[in-house]
Amino acid sequence: MEITNPTCTLTEEKMRRDVSYRCIICGKYEGQKTHVMAHVYKYHIPLDSVRFYCSLCDFRTEQKGKLSKHVKCYSRHEDIRNNMIKRGIEPKPDNAYLKKNKKFTLVLEGKHFEKIDKE
């Protein structure tokens, strides 16, 4: 096993792998912290309550940088735009689909998801 971060020990690497998170709201989803947070945003937070979202495909995030990256990297946008053109609708530039809510819900550990130890 190669360690890419010299300040991280093997024990710390193993501890990170052994820690998982669970959605408190439905209890059905477990995984890495960022994946569980994405699950909560997608399935449990209404679109008008997320900080940033894409109105073209309903992608949701709390970070503006992730939203910008999403628009540049998500291949489904091209499919959606092509379908719009086929229906005679002129698609807008990508940044026109990026939205920000002034009132939003932050997904928080302890409120929306919890840490669980793998055994």
Backbone torsions as a table, in degrees:
resi	resn	phi	psi	omega
1	MET	NA	127.2	179.8
2	GLU	-99.2	134.6	178.1
3	ILE	-98.9	121.9	-178.5
4	THR	-86.4	-26.0	179.1
5	ASN	-103.8	112.4	-175.7
6	PRO	-64.4	-19.2	179.6
7	THR	-86.0	-2.5	-177.4
8	CYS	-102.8	129.3	179.5
9	THR	-92.1	166.5	177.0
10	LEU	-59.2	-37.9	180.0
11	THR	-62.4	-43.0	178.8
12	GLU	-64.7	-39.8	177.0
13	GLU	-60.1	-46.6	-178.9
14	LYS	-64.7	-39.7	-179.8
15	MET	-62.0	-40.0	179.6
16	ARG	-63.8	-38.8	179.4
17	ARG	-69.8	-30.8	-176.5
18	ASP	-84.4	-4.7	179.3
19	VAL	-102.4	133.8	178.8
20	SER	-133.5	169.4	-179.5
21	TYR	-128.6	154.1	-178.1
22	ARG	-131.7	141.5	174.1
23	CYS	-70.2	122.0	179.0
24	ILE	-74.0	-30.3	-173.7
25	ILE	-66.5	-48.6	-178.5
26	CYS	-110.9	-19.9	-179.1
27	GLY	68.8	2.8	-175.1
28	LYS	-93.6	-17.4	-173.8
29	TYR	-113.9	128.9	176.0
30	GLU	-130.4	147.9	177.4
31	GLY	166.5	-160.0	177.8
32	GLN	-65.2	153.8	-176.1
33	LYS	-54.0	-48.8	-177.4
34	THR	-64.7	-34.2	179.2
35	HIS	-70.3	-39.4	179.0
36	VAL	-68.3	-39.1	177.2
37	MET	-61.9	-43.4	178.4
38	ALA	-62.0	-39.8	177.1
39	HIS	-59.8	-46.9	-178.7
40	VAL	-61.3	-46.5	178.4
41	TYR	-59.8	-44.0	-174.9
42	LYS	-70.7	-41.5	-171.5
43	TYR	-106.2	-17.4	-172.3
44	HIS	-124.6	-11.3	179.9
45	ILE	-110.8	122.1	179.4
46	PRO	-60.5	149.8	-177.4
47	LEU	-55.7	-36.3	-179.2
48	ASP	-78.8	4.7	179.2
49	SER	-118.6	7.5	176.0
50	VAL	-98.9	152.0	-176.5
51	ARG	-65.8	-51.7	-179.5
52	PHE	-129.1	143.1	176.4
53	TYR	-154.5	162.6	177.3
54	CYS	-104.3	118.8	-177.8
55	SER	-77.1	-8.1	177.4
56	LEU	-79.8	-38.2	-175.5
57	CYS	-133.1	3.3	178.8
58	ASP	69.0	20.3	171.9
59	PHE	-60.9	140.3	-176.6
60	ARG	-130.5	142.0	178.1
61	THR	-160.1	165.2	175.4
62	GLU	-100.8	-1.7	-177.1
63	GLN	-118.7	125.2	-178.9
64	LYS	-60.2	-38.7	179.4
65	GLY	-60.7	-39.0	178.1
66	LYS	-66.7	-35.9	178.5
67	LEU	-67.2	-43.3	178.2
68	SER	-62.8	-42.9	178.6
69	LYS	-64.3	-40.5	179.7
70	HIS	-56.4	-47.2	-177.3
71	VAL	-63.7	-36.1	-178.5
72	LYS	-78.3	-28.1	-170.1
73	CYS	-109.4	-12.0	-172.3
74	TYR	-86.9	110.0	-174.6
75	SER	-67.0	-22.5	-179.4
76	ARG	-63.4	-27.3	177.9
77	HIS	-58.9	-40.6	179.0
78	GLU	-61.7	-42.3	177.8
79	ASP	-62.6	-43.6	-179.8
80	ILE	-63.8	-44.4	179.0
81	ARG	-62.1	-43.1	179.4
82	ASN	-61.9	-40.1	177.0
83	ASN	-64.8	-36.9	177.5
84	MET	-63.3	-45.1	-180.0
85	ILE	-61.4	-42.6	178.3
86	LYS	-60.1	-32.4	180.0
87	ARG	-88.5	4.3	178.2
88	GLY	83.4	17.5	179.1
89	ILE	-103.0	127.9	178.3
90	GLU	-81.9	116.6	179.7
91	PRO	-68.5	149.6	176.3
92	LYS	-82.2	166.1	171.8
93	PRO	-61.7	151.3	-176.5
94	ASP	-51.2	-42.7	-175.3
95	ASN	-66.3	-16.2	177.1
96	ALA	-70.1	-19.4	-179.0
97	TYR	-92.0	-6.9	-179.5
98	LEU	-83.6	124.7	-175.5
99	LYS	-124.4	150.8	177.5
100	LYS	-131.5	128.8	175.7
101	ASN	-92.8	138.7	177.7
102	LYS	-76.1	-35.5	175.5
103	LYS	-107.6	124.8	-175.8
104	PHE	-146.0	163.0	178.2
105	THR	-106.0	126.5	173.1
106	LEU	-88.1	136.2	176.1
107	VAL	-81.6	122.8	-172.5
108	LEU	-124.1	141.5	173.7
109	GLU	-65.4	135.6	-178.3
110	GLY	95.2	-27.0	178.1
111	LYS	-103.8	-43.0	-176.9
112	HIS	-112.4	-28.3	179.9
113	PHE	-147.4	160.7	-177.7
114	GLU	-136.9	153.4	176.8
115	LYS	-81.0	136.1	175.1
116	ILE	-128.6	144.4	177.5
117	ASP	-92.0	131.4	174.9
118	LYS	-75.3	139.4	179.7
119	GLU	-119.5	NA	NA
